[in-house]
């Protein structure tokens, strides 16, 4: 009988230990779930901040559209592919322009525009000068296209269309 009492005591001790372990397990699961929720909220907050930062970056760089998921392995774009704002002098005024051109290319563009510009009457407005400059530039481009067509043996095959209209 004494052995049965010892076995009964041992069984009760094991059962008690199992209950404590089950309670501890339940407590750990609850703590883990709280931690998961906390991490999920933290992640959502970070994603929201990242979205706001990307929106600000798009606004600064002038990029339009949605930026997809961030790829940490993607190579950064070369500086020449990232639009930036520069000041371009056209005639007597300077205009802010968003471009991927380098500084030397912007200066070449200004020189080209200067070479195409011509003096008008003092009463001619800047807008009128810009329209005349655009017309002259279109004429120069059309002449260049015709010259390239002649060189390539395609003269007359563009049906008089400017740049593939």
Secondary structure, DSSP 8 states (H G I E B T S, - for coil): -HHHHHHHHHHHHHHHHHHHHHHHHHHHHHHHHHHHHHHHHHHHHHHHHHHHHHHHHHHHHT--S---S--TTS----GGGS-EEEEEEETTEEEEEEE---HHHHHHHHHHHHHH-----TT--HHHHHHHHHHHHHHHHHHHHHHHHHHTT-TTTTTT-GGG-
